[in-house]
């Protein structure tokens, strides 16, 4: 069995086995997500499911690393990813119990990103344009990489609003990056994304509607952080912007939803970090979709974006640009049609 398949199986198995224990722990320690006007569930649900995802990923990666030959610098990068991921989970768990202020949570995200970027020297040192020319980030490498990691961490965090949504979208994004990594022969990234997909799928068994547990910020921030960090490691391994464009497209749905939320709140005159009911999944439910229908539709959209990302690796640069522009145009048109830029009465609820 290939190493990446073994990583997937181990992660999925551990997530399936350990999540019931996390549900019990959450109930005993009071880590419950209470319903309110902005949320769609009607009764308290355990919400530290991210611990199960985290444990499954750690067991899979630490286990696999014992049996494959890796260079010291590669092992150093993976160690940095695991340390940074552990810090982001710690921030998430504290938030799941204490509901940290948005600015405090942001500081925690920056610290976790800085550990990977500064202490373990995982950073975006250069990118290439569609014509193959190099652009070296130089002194911008550290802030650009930290911004990238914090940005993707928050995109997954913000889309976690329906049963199974964040776990499913993160799984699709992981599989997309996995497929591209295999195409580019970046086996380390393939193993990491396979383990991440397995962790999310194993957890999804308990998280799909009707959810028995939520992943909480501990899970959504961990998934976003890992996808961001793994993509940076992938960018280091190949001299192509594709390593960064692929996760942007693969996570296109939460990225665009986050962008729409910022624009909507700015135009509505409310704080950017203030939660609302204007996200895409809220709009779909306002249009009459059930939770399952809304989530499945968003899975389909994410899968189509993922296929577009995989297609980018097989076509010319100019055609790749055309694909990206067409996808963005279609999403913007659909978003405008359902009124996602408007701050209506339901969107203002919190």
C-alpha positions in Angstrom: 0.0 0.0 0.0 1.4 3.4 -0.9 2.4 5.7 2.0 -0.3 8.2 1.2 -3.0 5.6 1.2 -1.8 4.2 4.5 -1.8 7.8 5.9 -5.4 8.2 4.8 -6.6 4.9 6.3 -4.8 5.4 9.6 -6.2 9.0 9.9 -9.8 8.0 9.0 -9.7 5.0 11.3 -8.4 7.0 14.3 -11.0 9.8 13.7 -13.8 7.2 13.6 -12.6 5.5 16.8 -11.7 8.6 18.9 -14.6 11.0 18.1 -17.1 9.3 20.4 -14.7 9.8 23.2 -14.5 13.5 22.3 -18.3 13.7 22.3 -18.3 12.3 25.9 -15.5 14.7 27.0 -17.3 17.7 25.6 -20.5 16.8 27.4 -18.7 16.3 30.7 -16.7 19.5 30.5 -19.4 21.8 29.2 -18.0 22.4 25.7 -21.4 22.8 24.2 -22.5 25.0 21.4 -25.8 26.7 22.4 -28.3 27.7 19.7 -29.0 31.4 19.0 -30.6 33.6 16.4 -27.6 33.3 14.0 -27.2 29.5 14.3 -29.4 26.8 12.7 -29.3 24.1 15.3 -32.0 23.9 17.9 -30.3 22.2 20.9 -26.8 22.3 22.5 -24.2 20.3 20.6 -20.7 19.2 21.7 -18.2 21.4 19.9 -14.5 20.4 20.5 -14.6 17.9 17.6 -11.4 19.4 16.3 -9.5 17.4 19.0 -10.5 14.2 17.1 -9.4 15.6 13.7 -6.1 16.8 15.3 -5.4 13.5 17.0 -6.1 11.5 13.9 -3.8 13.6 11.8 -1.0 13.5 14.3 -1.1 9.8 14.7 -1.1 9.2 11.0 1.8 11.6 10.2 4.0 10.6 13.2 3.3 7.0 12.4 4.1 7.3 8.7 7.3 9.3 9.3 8.7 6.4 11.2 8.7 4.2 8.1 9.7 6.5 5.2 13.1 8.0 4.4 13.0 11.7 4.7 15.8 14.3 4.5 16.5 16.3 7.7 15.2 19.5 6.2 11.9 17.8 5.2 11.6 16.4 8.7 12.2 19.9 10.1 9.4 21.3 8.0 7.0 18.6 9.0 7.9 19.2 12.6 7.2 22.9 12.2 3.8 22.1 10.7 2.9 19.8 13.6 4.0 22.3 16.2 2.2 25.2 14.6 -0.9 23.0 14.1 -0.8 22.1 17.8 -0.7 25.8 18.8 -3.7 26.6 16.5 -5.6 23.8 18.1 -4.8 25.1 21.5 -6.1 28.5 20.6 -9.2 26.9 19.1 -9.9 24.8 22.2 -9.6 27.8 24.5 -12.0 29.7 22.2 -14.5 26.7 22.1 -14.7 26.9 25.9 -14.2 30.7 26.6 -15.4 32.4 23.4 -12.3 34.5 22.9 -12.6 38.1 21.5 -11.9 38.1 17.7 -8.8 40.2 18.1 -7.3 37.9 20.8 -8.0 34.9 18.5 -6.4 36.7 15.6 -3.2 37.2 17.7 -3.2 33.5 18.5 -3.4 32.7 14.8 -0.6 35.1 14.0 1.6 33.5 16.6 0.9 30.0 15.4 1.7 31.1 11.8 4.9 32.9 12.9 6.2 29.7 14.6 6.0 27.8 11.3 7.3 30.7 9.2 10.0 32.1 11.4 11.1 29.3 13.7 11.0 26.6 11.1 11.7 28.7 8.0 8.7 27.5 6.0 7.9 30.5 3.8 7.0 31.7 0.3 10.4 32.9 -1.0 9.3 33.2 -4.6 6.4 32.8 -7.0 6.2 32.6 -10.8 4.0 34.5 -13.1 2.0 32.7 -15.9 4.9 33.3 -18.3 7.5 31.5 -16.1 9.3 34.5 -14.7 10.3 34.5 -11.1 9.3 37.1 -8.5 11.3 36.9 -5.3 9.5 38.0 -2.2 12.7 38.8 -0.3 11.9 40.8 2.9 8.2 40.4 2.2 8.5 36.6 2.5 7.7 36.4 6.2 4.7 38.8 6.3 3.3 37.4 3.0 3.5 33.8 4.3 2.0 34.7 7.7 -0.9 36.6 5.9 -1.5 33.6 3.7 -1.6 31.1 6.6 -3.8 33.4 8.8 -6.1 34.1 5.8 -6.8 30.5 4.9 -7.1 29.6 8.6 -10.0 32.1 8.9 -11.7 31.2 5.6 -12.4 27.6 6.8 -13.3 28.9 10.3 -15.9 31.3 8.9 -17.6 28.7 6.6 -18.2 26.3 9.5 -21.9 27.1 9.8 -23.8 24.0 8.8 -23.6 20.3 9.8 -20.7 18.8 7.8 -20.0 21.9 5.7 -16.4 22.8 6.8 -15.3 19.1 7.1 -16.7 18.3 3.6 -15.2 21.4 1.9 -11.8 20.8 3.6 -11.9 17.2 2.5 -12.5 18.2 -1.1 -9.7 20.8 -0.9 -7.4 18.2 0.6 -8.2 15.7 -2.2 -7.7 18.4 -4.8 -4.2 19.3 -3.5 -3.4 15.6 -3.1 -4.2 14.9 -6.8 -2.1 17.9 -7.9 0.8 16.7 -5.6 0.7 13.3 -7.3 0.8 15.0 -10.7 3.8 17.1 -9.7 5.4 14.1 -7.9 5.5 15.9 -4.5 5.0 12.8 -2.4 5.4 14.6 1.0 2.4 16.9 0.2 0.5 13.8 -1.0 1.0 12.1 2.3 0.1 15.2 4.3 -3.1 15.9 2.4 -4.1 12.3 2.4 -3.9 12.2 6.2 -5.8 15.5 6.4 -8.6 14.2 4.2 -8.8 11.0 6.2 -9.0 12.9 9.5 -11.8 15.1 8.1 -13.8 12.2 6.5 -13.6 10.1 9.7 -14.9 13.0 11.7 -17.6 13.8 9.0 -19.3 10.5 9.9 -20.4 12.1 13.2 -20.6 15.7 11.9 -23.0 15.3 8.9 -26.6 16.3 9.4 -27.9 15.6 12.0 -24.6 16.4 13.7 -23.7 14.6 16.9 -20.7 16.9 17.3 -19.3 20.2 15.9 -15.6 20.6 15.1 -15.6 24.0 16.7 -12.8 26.5 16.1 -10.3 23.9 17.2 -11.2 21.9 14.1 -12.0 24.6 11.5 -8.8 26.6 12.3 -6.7 23.4 12.3 -8.0 22.4 8.9 -7.4 25.8 7.4 -4.0 26.1 9.0 -2.9 22.7 7.7 -4.1 23.4 4.2 -2.3 26.7 4.2 1.0 25.3 5.6 1.0 22.2 3.4 0.5 24.4 0.3 3.5 26.6 1.3 5.6 23.4 1.7 4.4 22.4 -1.8 5.4 25.8 -3.2 8.9 25.3 -1.8 9.1 22.0 -3.6 8.2 23.1 -7.1 9.0 26.3 -9.0 5.4 27.0 -9.9 2.6 29.4 -8.8 0.3 26.4 -9.3 1.2 25.2 -5.7 -0.6 28.4 -4.4 -3.3 28.8 -7.0 -4.6 25.3 -6.5 -5.5 25.8 -2.8 -7.0 29.2 -3.7 -9.4 27.5 -6.2 -9.9 24.4 -4.0 -10.9 26.6 -1.1 -12.6 29.1 -3.5 -16.0 28.7 -1.8 -14.9 29.7 1.7 -12.4 32.3 0.4 -15.1 34.1 -1.7 -17.7 33.7 1.1 -15.2 35.4 3.5 -14.5 38.2 0.9 -18.3 38.7 0.4 -18.7 38.9 4.2 -16.1 41.6 4.5 -17.6 43.7 1.6 -21.1 43.2 3.0 -20.2 44.3 6.5 -18.2 47.2 5.3 -21.1 48.4 3.1 -23.5 47.8 5.9 -21.5 49.9 8.4 -20.9 47.0 10.8 -17.6 45.7 12.2 -15.9 43.3 9.9 -15.4 40.7 12.6 -19.1 40.8 13.7 -20.9 37.6 12.8 -24.0 37.7 10.7 -26.5 35.6 8.9 -25.4 36.7 5.4 -23.1 33.8 4.5 -23.8 31.7 1.5 -25.2 28.8 3.5 -27.6 31.2 5.3 -28.8 32.6 2.0 -29.4 29.1 0.6 -31.5 28.2 3.6 -33.4 31.5 3.3 -34.2 30.4 -0.3 -35.8 27.2 1.0 -32.9 24.7 1.0 -32.7 22.3 3.8 -29.4 21.9 5.7 -28.5 18.8 3.8 -29.5 20.3 0.4 -27.4 23.5 1.1 -24.4 21.5 2.2 -24.6 19.1 -0.7 -24.9 21.9 -3.2 -21.8 23.6 -1.7 -20.0 20.3 -1.9 -20.8 20.2 -5.6 -19.5 23.8 -6.1 -16.3 23.0 -4.2 -15.8 19.8 -6.2 -16.2 21.8 -9.5 -13.7 24.4 -8.2 -11.4 21.5 -7.3 -11.7 20.0 -10.8 -10.8 23.4 -12.2 -7.7 23.5 -10.0 -6.6 20.1 -11.2 -7.3 21.1 -14.8 -4.9 24.1 -14.4 -1.9 21.7 -14.2 -2.8 20.2 -17.6 -3.3 23.3 -19.7 -1.3 26.3 -20.9 -0.8 29.3 -18.7 -3.1 31.4 -20.9 -5.9 28.9 -20.8 -5.4 28.5 -17.0 -6.0 32.3 -16.6 -9.1 32.0 -18.7 -10.4 29.2 -16.5 -9.8 31.2 -13.3 -11.5 34.3 -14.7 -14.5 32.3 -15.9 -14.9 30.6 -12.5 -14.6 33.9 -10.6 -17.1 35.6 -13.0 -19.7 32.8 -12.6 -19.4 32.9 -8.8 -19.7 36.6 -8.7 -22.8 36.5 -10.9 -24.4 33.8 -8.7 -23.5 35.7 -5.5 -25.1 38.9 -6.8 -28.2 37.1 -7.9 -28.9 35.7 -4.3 -28.1 39.0 -2.8 -25.0 38.0 -0.8 -23.6 41.6 -0.9 -26.7 43.0 0.8 -26.9 43.5 4.6 -30.6 42.6 5.0 -32.5 42.1 8.3 -31.6 38.4 8.7 -27.9 39.1 7.9 -27.8 41.6 10.8 -28.9 39.1 13.4 -26.2 37.9 15.7 
